[in-house]
Amino acid sequence: MKIYGKKDVNKKALAKARICVLGYGSQGRAHALNLKDSGYDVVIGVRKGNSWNKAKKDGLAVAEPADAVKGADLIAMLVPDLAQKATYGEILPNLKKGATLLFAHGFNIHFKQIKPRKDLDVVLIAPKGPGDLVRRQYQQGRGVPCLIAVFQDASKSAFAKALSYADGIGGTRGGVLTTTFGEETETDLF
């Protein structure tokens, strides 16, 4: 089994990409701040309220989910599993053709709750730790190991984009291992 690290990252895969992080909970906040600190253009998609205010206070651009995804090259679906199907339906009309849809847990893809458009890359980057640890390790120059999977590779560069994202959140510092959406979902649930 190969463990991917910084040396395996194609820096051009997400160069100049606009990344939309949907949700600003434990994983959403950690991913967004780490990506911002890694030099990415990040926008947060949340409803007005506590998460909105927290993201603004953290210095991030914020918009309602349907507006936040407009023009985004990669959309990280980090809202709770139970809200993902409805959120996908809400953002679908505004998803850029050929964008990448990223998940941190494979549940909604594996159990076919979300049936992604055929032009989208669909990938998984699942840090093996809670968001506060992902953030803290990144700030300390380390990283939490991640799992990576590709469900749909419309662009033929989905893996490179996912690995670049993992690098942006610090995952390549801890190592990135391949899996599948099904394997990640079932091992996480059981």
C-alpha positions in Angstrom: 0.0 0.0 0.0 1.4 3.4 -1.0 1.4 6.3 1.4 1.2 9.6 -0.5 3.2 12.6 0.9 4.1 16.1 -0.2 6.5 14.9 -2.9 3.5 13.2 -4.7 1.4 16.4 -4.9 0.9 18.1 -8.3 0.9 21.7 -7.3 -0.8 22.7 -10.6 -3.9 20.5 -9.9 -5.6 23.2 -7.8 -3.4 26.2 -8.8 -5.6 29.4 -8.7 -8.6 27.3 -7.8 -11.5 28.8 -5.9 -12.5 26.5 -3.1 -16.0 26.6 -1.5 -16.3 24.9 1.9 -19.9 24.2 2.7 -20.4 24.1 6.4 -18.3 25.7 9.2 -18.4 23.0 11.9 -15.5 21.1 13.3 -14.1 19.8 9.9 -15.3 22.8 7.9 -13.6 25.4 10.0 -10.3 23.4 10.1 -10.3 22.7 6.4 -11.1 26.3 5.5 -8.5 27.9 7.7 -5.8 25.4 6.7 -6.6 25.9 3.0 -6.5 29.7 3.5 -3.1 29.5 5.3 -1.9 27.3 2.4 -2.7 30.1 0.0 -6.0 29.0 -1.5 -8.9 31.3 -2.4 -11.6 30.1 0.1 -15.2 31.0 0.5 -17.5 29.6 3.1 -21.1 28.5 2.3 -23.3 28.7 5.3 -26.6 30.2 6.4 -26.7 33.5 8.4 -26.2 32.8 12.1 -23.5 31.6 14.4 -21.4 29.8 11.8 -21.6 32.8 9.4 -20.4 35.1 12.2 -17.6 32.8 13.2 -16.3 32.5 9.7 -16.4 36.2 9.1 -14.6 36.8 12.5 -12.0 34.3 11.3 -11.4 36.5 8.2 -13.1 34.3 5.6 -15.4 35.3 2.7 -18.9 34.0 3.5 -22.1 33.6 1.4 -25.3 31.5 1.4 -24.5 28.0 0.1 -26.1 28.5 -3.4 -24.2 31.7 -3.9 -20.9 30.5 -2.4 -20.6 27.7 -5.0 -20.9 30.0 -8.0 -17.6 29.9 -9.8 -16.0 27.5 -7.4 -13.6 24.9 -8.9 -13.8 22.6 -5.9 -16.7 22.3 -3.4 -16.1 20.6 -0.1 -19.3 19.1 1.2 -18.7 19.4 4.9 -22.2 19.9 6.2 -23.6 17.0 8.3 -24.5 13.8 6.5 -28.2 14.3 7.1 -28.1 17.7 5.4 -26.0 16.8 2.4 -28.7 15.6 0.1 -30.8 18.8 0.5 -27.7 21.0 0.3 -26.7 19.2 -3.0 -30.1 19.9 -4.4 -29.9 23.5 -3.4 -26.4 24.1 -4.9 -26.8 22.0 -8.1 -28.1 24.7 -10.4 -25.0 26.9 -9.6 -22.3 24.2 -9.8 -19.7 25.1 -12.4 -19.4 22.5 -15.2 -16.4 20.3 -14.5 -16.1 21.3 -10.9 -14.9 18.9 -8.2 -17.2 17.8 -5.4 -15.3 16.7 -2.3 -16.6 14.8 0.7 -14.9 14.0 4.1 -17.2 11.0 4.6 -18.5 8.7 1.8 -22.0 8.0 3.3 -24.2 10.0 0.8 -22.4 8.8 -2.3 -22.0 5.2 -1.1 -25.7 4.9 -0.2 -26.8 6.8 -3.3 -28.5 9.6 -1.5 -26.6 11.9 -3.8 -26.3 11.1 -7.5 -23.7 13.5 -8.8 -23.9 15.1 -12.2 -21.7 13.2 -14.7 -19.5 16.2 -15.5 -18.3 16.5 -11.9 -15.2 14.9 -10.3 -16.3 13.3 -7.0 -13.6 12.7 -4.5 -13.1 11.9 -0.8 -10.5 13.3 1.6 -11.2 12.0 5.1 -8.9 13.1 7.9 -8.6 10.5 10.6 -9.2 12.9 13.4 -11.5 15.6 14.6 -11.4 19.1 13.1 -9.7 20.7 16.1 -6.8 18.2 15.8 -6.6 18.8 12.0 -6.2 22.5 12.7 -3.8 22.2 15.6 -1.5 19.7 13.8 -1.4 22.0 10.8 -0.5 25.0 12.9 2.3 22.9 14.5 3.8 22.0 11.1 2.4 18.4 11.3 -0.6 16.8 9.8 -3.4 14.3 10.5 -3.3 11.3 8.1 -6.1 11.2 5.5 -7.9 8.7 3.4 -8.3 9.5 -0.3 -10.8 8.0 -2.8 -12.2 8.8 -6.3 -15.8 8.0 -7.1 -16.1 9.8 -10.4 -13.2 11.0 -12.5 -14.8 13.2 -15.2 -11.6 15.4 -15.7 -9.1 12.5 -15.6 -7.3 14.5 -12.9 -9.6 13.9 -9.9 -7.0 12.1 -7.8 -4.4 14.9 -8.3 -7.0 17.5 -7.2 -7.9 15.5 -4.2 -4.3 14.9 -3.2 -3.6 18.7 -3.6 -6.6 19.4 -1.3 -5.2 16.9 1.2 -1.9 18.8 1.1 -3.7 22.1 1.6 -5.2 20.9 4.9 -1.9 19.3 6.0 -2.8 15.7 5.3 0.3 14.9 3.2 2.4 15.7 6.3 0.8 12.7 8.1 0.4 10.6 5.0 -2.5 9.9 2.6 -3.8 6.3 2.0 -6.1 5.2 -0.8 -9.5 3.7 -0.1 -13.0 3.6 -1.7 -16.1 5.5 -0.7 -17.7 2.2 0.3 -14.8 1.1 2.4 -14.4 4.4 4.2 -18.1 4.6 4.9 -18.5 1.1 6.2 -15.3 1.1 8.4 -16.4 4.5 9.8 -19.9 3.3 10.6 -18.8 0.0 12.1 
